[in-house]
Structures are given as structure tokens and as C-alpha cells.
């Protein structure tokens, strides 16, 4: 990644934060706040807790869409085997273990539970748990659980981000370890820009949004420059 490109797009992002589009992804900070308030693996009713932590007053698009029901499937899994699901999340959130291994095991456990579900309910039409190919839900769990360490994962946008920032090495498959490192690096640049931080805080509402340090800001940043908003000015290599 090239420093001049990073700084150019940080300046563009500050312009975005002054625009009428600045609230496009603000709902994710609301869901992060709800998750932080309600997540507790030690509760007696794990299913009710899981349902309560994934909420939003504006949209359900983070966990529900056309042919996309990861929250619903996890609720089914918890109903079948709550103790096993509890262990799955304990393993995913164990920061003493490497990230790639935790993500891969979580997918494997979901695969196993899906097979058990299909055996128990052969007439049901569900045939996917939606926690695998794009790792979206896995990183949602990680980002909401550890706001200062992880952000939301969008594989296509991540590859585009590396291209835009001048990286010569673009991964063709999921590379979660590299993604996590790049996000932390970019967050250090964003965190040092006081004007940017002030603009960001101005759009948050205490009590509704998560207002402490959060790498969701990096997600907002890389979405802004890879799915361009109308005012974005591309980097000119000749400048």
C-alpha cells in the first residue's frame, strides 16, 4: 500500500463524513452497541440471548436477506445443541488462538450442525448455514465482540481496496489474517487524524450507537472508497 494513496483517500473520506451520505452505514454502530450490552454466554437461555444481541431499529440486512438467513440458522442450531454452540463461540472468541484456525473451525462446526439439522428435519428446505464462503457473519461476531480488534469483512471490497491503495499483491481467496492486519494498519492512520475523528463522533448518538473506539470506522472507510459515493475523487498517480 502506498502512503500517498492512503492519505488521498483519507482526505476523501473526510469529505464523505461531511456529506449527506455519511449515515449510510451508521446502523452497524447501533447493532454493535446492542451486542456489547447483551452478549453473555453464561445465560441460561442461550437462544434468547443470541436473538437479542442481533437487533437493529432500522434494518436486518446484516443477518437477513434474499436467500440469506444466518441468524435464523444459528437459532435452529442453538435449539438443537446449545452447549455445542456455546463451545463454538468460546473457541471463536479465544484470542490466544490464531484467527485463521478459529474461523475455519467455526465453519466446520456449522457444517456439522447443518448435517445434524437436515437429519433431524428431512422435510425442511434449509441447506445452508451462511457462515462459510464470505466469512461475513464470522467477522460480524468478532467485530461486535472485540470492537478495537476487528471489523466487518467484505472479500470483494477488500481486494478492491488493495488495488486502490496500490498493493502489488491481491489475494484471490479469503486471507483473513492479512485482512485483519491491513484493517489495524489503516485504523492507525484514521485514529491519528483528529479532524476525521471529530467528524465521525458528530454523527454518533450516545445510548444508541457504540461511541468508543471501533474498527467499524475502517469498514466505513473502505466501503466509501471501493463502492464510491458520488463525490469521490480517484487518486491521480501523476499528482
N, C-alpha and C positions, 0 to 999 in steps of 0.2 A: 504494500500500500504506500502511496506517495503522500508526503506531508502536505504539499501544495494542494492536492486534490481534497484531502481531508478538511483542510481549513476552508477551502472554497465551499464545500458542501455544508460545513458548519454554519458559515455565513448565510447560505441559502436557507438552512433550517431555521435560523433566527428570523428570517423574513417570513417563513411559513408560520412561525409562532405569533407573528403579528397579523396574520391574515384571518379571514373569516372561516378558513378550513381548519384552524388549529384544534378544533374539538372533535375531529373525525374519529380518533381512536380513544377519546377520553374515557369511554365506558370501561376500558380494561383496568384503569386505576380504581374504578368503583368495585369491580369484581375482586381485584387484589385486596382491597380493604376488607371486603366481606370475608374472603378466605382467611386473612390474618386474624380476624376476630373470632372465627368459628371453628377452625381446624383443630381437631383433638382426637387422636387415635385411641385414647383411653376411654372414650364414652361407651356406654352400654349399647346404644343403638347406632351402630356404625353407618347403617343405610341412611337414617335420618340426618346424621351429621354430614355425610357426603353430599346429600341432596341440598342441604342448607348452605354449604360453602360455595357451591357453584350457582350463584344468583346474580342478577343484574336488573335494574329498573328499566333499561332501555332496549336491550337485545339479548338473545340467547345464541347469537351466531358463533360464539367461542366454542360451544359444545353441542350445537344442534344446527342442522341444515338439511338441504335436499339429499336424501340417501346418506345422511351423516348423523349418527346418534351415539357418540362415545359415552356421554353421561348416562343415557338410558341403559346401555350395555353394562357399564360398571355397576349400576344399581342392581341389575339382574345378577351379576357375579357376587355382589355382596350378599344378596338374599340367599344364594346357594351356599357360599363358603366365606362367611365374614372373617373368620380367623386367618384364612389363607390370604385374603385381600389385605388385611391389616399387615401381614408379614411382607407382602409385596411393596406396600408403601413405605414400610420401615426400611426396607432394603434400598428403594429408590432414593430416599432422603438421607441415607447414610453417607455423609461427606468424607468418611475415611476410605471409601472405595472409589475406584476410577469411574468416571462418568460413562464412558462407552459401555462398560460392563453392566452398570446399573440399568442403562436404557435397554440394552439387549435382553437382559433377564426379565425386565418388566414386560417386554413384548412377548417373550417366551411364556411367561406366566399367563398372560392374557390369551395366548393361543391355546394353552392347556385348558383354561376355564371355558373358552368358547367351545371346545370339543365336548367338555362335560355338559355344557348348556344344551348343545344340539342333541346329545344322547338323552338328556332328561326331558327335552321338549322337541321331539322329532317333527312335530307339525308346525313349529314356529318358523318364520321365514328369515329371521336374522342369521346372517352368515359372515358377519364381520364384527370385530370389536373396535376398530377405528383408532387404535393406539400404535399402529405399526409404521406404515410406509413413510409418512411425512413427519413423525415424531411431534406433531403439533400439540397433542394433549399431554405428552410426557413433559415437554418443556413448559406447558402451561402450569402443570403441577409444581415443577421445580421453581419457576419464576414467582408463583404466588407464595410458595413456601419460603423461598430464600430470595427476597427482592433485590438484595445487593449483589447477588452472585449470578443470576440467570435472567434471561429474557425470553420472549416468545420466538419460536423457530419457524421460519418460512424458508424452505430449501431453495426455491426458485429465486426469491428476492435476495437471499444470501449470496448466491452465485452472481447475480446481477450486481450486488453491492461491491463484491471483489473486483469485478470488471470495471465499474465506475471509478473505484479508488485506485486503479492501476496495478492490481496484483497480477503477476505473471502466471500464477498457479491457481487454476479454478477447479475445485473438486467436482467430479462427475457424479459421485454418490454422496450419501449423507456422511458428513465428517463432524460429529457433534463436539469432539474435543477441540477442533480448530474453531468451530463456530463460537464456543464458549470463550475461548481465548481472545478472538477478534472482538467480541462484544465487550469484554472487560477493557481491552485496549481503547476502543472507541469511547467507552464511558469515561475513561480518564480525561480524554480531550473535552468531552462535554461538561464534565464536572468542574474543569478549570475555568470555563467561560462564565463569569458571573452574570453578564447580561442575559445569556441564554437561560441560566438557572432562574433568574428573576422572572423572565417571560413565561417559563414553564410553570412556576409556582402561582403566577397570577391566574392561571386557568383552572387550578385545582380548588375544590371546596372541602374545607376541613369537616370531618364527620361523614363525608360521602366518598371522597377519594383517598387513596393511600398517599400521604404527603411526605413521608420520609424518603430517603434515598432509594431509588428503584431503577433497575436496568430496563424497565419498560420504556424509559426515555430513549434508549438506544433502538428499541424496536420501532418507536415512532419516527426516529431519525432515519433508519434505513428504509422504512416504508415510504417516507416522504421523498427520498431521492431515487428509489427504484420503481415506484409507481407514481410518477411525477405529478405533483399538484400543478395547476395552471401557471403559477408564477415562477416555476423553477427555471434557472439558467444553467445550462450544462457547462461543464468545465471546458475551457478552451486551452488545449495543450500549448498554443503559441503565446499565451498570456504570461 
